[in-house]
Amino acid sequence: MSEIELLAHIIKWRDELSADVRVLKIDADIFVRPSEIRILLSLLLREGYLKNSDNDEVVLEMELNRAILQGRVDISDSLGRYYYLEENEKVADEASLASLSAYIQQAADELCVGGSSK
């Protein structure tokens, strides 16, 4: 997988997740340095769906070496609870991205009353 393909997946996730009625706002931020790329995908969840109003955000954060797309990947919520954390993740193929997508969905489901809303 190339860096461009990874970024295309992030944009696709942003578009897909914005269709979830529980999501109030979604941001995708990409920071590019010569040897590293940092990606933040943040879901702000809608008040009426939350189990706890103090825990209203799910964040995917990736800090990857641009040449090999390997590095730190985590998915956490507003209270700092991790749903996924890997210090040396290789984001190399569709399967690894599908797994991360499932963790993002799981985190949103756990923060909201009644689980999934798609």
C-alpha positions in Angstrom: 0.0 0.0 0.0 1.3 3.5 -0.8 1.0 6.6 1.2 -1.6 8.0 -1.3 -3.7 4.9 -1.0 -3.6 5.2 2.8 -4.7 8.8 2.6 -7.6 7.8 0.2 -8.8 5.3 2.9 -8.7 8.0 5.6 -10.8 10.3 3.4 -13.2 7.4 2.6 -13.6 6.7 6.4 -14.3 10.3 7.0 -17.1 10.3 4.4 -18.5 7.0 5.6 -18.4 7.8 9.3 -20.0 11.2 8.7 -23.2 9.4 7.6 -23.6 7.9 11.1 -26.4 9.8 12.8 -24.4 9.6 16.1 -21.5 11.7 14.7 -21.9 15.4 15.1 -18.6 16.3 13.5 -15.7 14.5 12.0 -12.2 15.9 11.2 -9.3 14.4 9.4 -6.0 16.2 9.8 -2.8 15.2 8.0 0.6 16.5 8.8 3.4 15.6 6.4 7.1 15.9 7.3 10.0 14.7 5.1 10.3 11.3 6.8 7.0 11.0 8.8 3.3 11.4 8.3 0.9 12.1 11.2 -2.8 11.4 10.7 -5.6 12.3 13.1 -9.2 11.2 12.5 -11.5 12.6 15.2 -15.2 11.8 15.6 -17.2 14.1 17.9 -20.3 12.2 18.9 -23.8 13.7 19.2 -25.1 14.5 22.8 -28.3 12.5 22.7 -26.6 9.2 21.9 -23.9 9.3 24.5 -23.7 7.1 27.6 -21.5 9.8 29.3 -21.5 13.4 28.1 -17.8 13.7 29.3 -16.8 11.0 26.9 -17.8 12.3 23.5 -14.9 11.8 21.1 -13.1 8.9 19.3 -9.7 9.6 17.9 -7.5 7.6 15.5 -3.9 8.8 15.6 -1.2 7.5 13.3 2.5 8.5 13.4 4.1 6.6 10.5 7.4 6.5 8.7 6.5 7.6 5.2 8.8 5.2 3.5 7.4 2.0 5.1 4.1 3.2 6.6 5.1 1.8 10.0 4.9 3.3 13.4 2.5 4.2 16.3 -1.2 3.7 15.8 -3.8 4.2 18.4 -7.6 4.6 18.8 -8.7 6.3 22.0 -11.7 8.2 23.6 -12.0 11.5 25.4 -11.1 9.9 28.7 -7.9 8.5 27.4 -9.1 4.8 27.2 -7.4 2.9 24.4 -9.3 0.7 22.1 -6.2 0.0 20.1 -2.6 0.8 20.7 0.4 -0.5 18.7 3.8 1.1 18.8 5.2 -0.6 15.7 2.2 -1.2 13.5 2.7 -1.8 9.8 -0.2 -0.3 7.8 0.4 -2.3 4.7 -2.8 -3.6 3.3 -6.6 -3.6 3.2 -6.8 -6.2 6.1 -4.9 -3.9 8.5 -7.1 -1.0 7.6 -10.3 -3.0 7.9 -9.1 -4.0 11.4 -8.6 -0.3 12.3 -12.0 0.6 10.9 -13.6 -2.1 13.1 -11.8 -0.7 16.2 -13.1 2.8 15.4 -16.6 1.5 15.1 -16.3 -0.5 18.3 -15.1 2.6 20.2 -18.1 4.6 18.9 -20.5 1.8 19.8 -19.1 1.6 23.3 -19.6 5.3 23.9 -23.1 5.4 22.7 -26.4 4.1 24.1 -27.7 1.1 22.2 -24.5 0.4 20.2 -24.4 0.8 16.4 -26.7 3.2 14.7 -26.1 2.5 11.0 
